[in-house]
Amino acid sequence: MATSIDYHPRADDLLELARLCNARHARPDSQFDVTRPLRLTCVDGHYWMLAGTSLANNFRFNLQWVSVRLEGQPERYRKELERCHGIEATASAEVALDRLLAVERKRATEAPEASDEEKP
């Protein structure tokens, strides 16, 4: 079952998520065109994907976050999930969006990592 949020009813939240993602990517082909529709979708129950259009070339573009069930798992699973900027699994697109916003807001306040061009 595909769970998703389209551009409406949480357009402002989807725009914020896209802008947070854009801020950490220097290249326009790795940024969302926030004037075009965005969609948040669960992929196979293991990933949440924000899909839209690339700012540079009008091609479809997406980013994904891993989604892991933490119930009954050792504490190290939560730490690993935080390290890779994933979220705790949920079937609700509303809950996933809230969790993704929290992850990306936290990521934005952390010390900046190497930009796309500087990474090996």
HELIX and SHEET records of a PDB file:
HELIX    1   1 ALA A   11  ALA A   23  1                                  13    
HELIX    2   2 PRO A   28  SER A   30  5                                   3    
HELIX    3   3 GLU A   75  ARG A   83  1                                   9    
HELIX    4   4 ALA A   93  THR A  109  1                                  17    
SHEET    1   A 5 SER A   4  ILE A   5  0                                        
SHEET    2   A 5 ARG A  39  VAL A  43 -1                                        
SHEET    3   A 5 TYR A  47  THR A  53 -1                                        
SHEET    4   A 5 ARG A  60  VAL A  68 -1                                        
SHEET    5   A 5 ILE A  87  GLU A  88  1                                        
END                                                                             
